[in-house]
Amino acid sequence: MTPRELWQRIMHYGDFDRLPVIHWTAWPETFARWEQEGLPAGADAHAFFGSVPHWTGVGVDLGLYPGFAEETLEETAEYRIFRASDGVVQQDWKYRSCIPHYLDFTLKTSRDWDPFKQRLQPDAARVPANLDEQIRRAQASGLPITVGTASMMGWIRNWMGVENMSYLMYDDPDCYADMVNTLADLTCWGLDQVLPRMRAQGVVPDMGFGWEDICGKSGPLVSPMVFERCVAPGYRRIRSRLDHYGVPLYGLDSDGQVEPLLPHWLAAGVNVMFPLEPGTWGATPEAARQRYGRELRIIGGFDKLVLERGPEAIDAEIERHLERVRQGGLVLAPDHLITPDTPLSNYRYYLERIRALRF
């Protein structure tokens, strides 16, 4: 059974006897540590660990087109300040991993939206010249296949910053809704470019998948009320287009405390969440199943910080999820990048324990 077939059985509540051995990735500092502990420099991590990626993806470019010209504004030995291709001025540190420090934004208020919106229109140049080859490679990979969908909230947050977006949602919700609708329109256009060509090769992707990262440890940056008014219609249109092409699952990547938005995402047609972080608020796949039932599938849910503590803690974390894993609809995996305090031996132990599971 290929990883894709196994993944399909888990996600659709078929019969399965094991979990896929998934390695997502780790912080650069983690890889630097692991190279001191036995990982060959430059090694293919999947070959070394005997693991597979979560999935492989196909899609068109749904970002800003054309992008902004990248421009360096200041540079020192420690950091660089530049305007990125999304128009955001940011500071990046050179010798440590970090979330960039955002300094200025091109899209700040509703007055800036109309010219910005022109960069989010359909264009044949968005379609990769090698799209058919991408489809063939995805099919041959034996991995679950995703088709890309745009972000309805997270990209807007990136382009505006949290403060500007927060004011916009309440000062001009119609403008915010138009931003979402524009991204949904572009996504539906992109699906119309990709999915017929996949169908022509006999391929149906397993999932539409997008990125949001719209929640922190205290909850969402978009309230459920604003979500229902401004955001949910965009998700529903994308869900309808996926249904039209027979794509059964619609997944999102959002870190943080996503729980207040889960019922709203589900009602709007999103039925897979990744990575469901335990965090400081104690989110668990078990609680999500009890509240939302089988319709909500989860990828992740394993507390990555447990990997720092050793075999006994790893065994306990696996054990507490086993009954939920057996129920289906959960691909257990670490809930984010592996941290630099994780010894290579601990991570290999975790992967071997997952590899040895049988149901």
Summary of the structure (lengths in Angstrom):
residues: 359
radius of gyration: 20.8
end to end distance: 15.2
largest distance: 57.7
contacts: 1134
relative contact order: 0.14
helix: 48%
strand: 16%
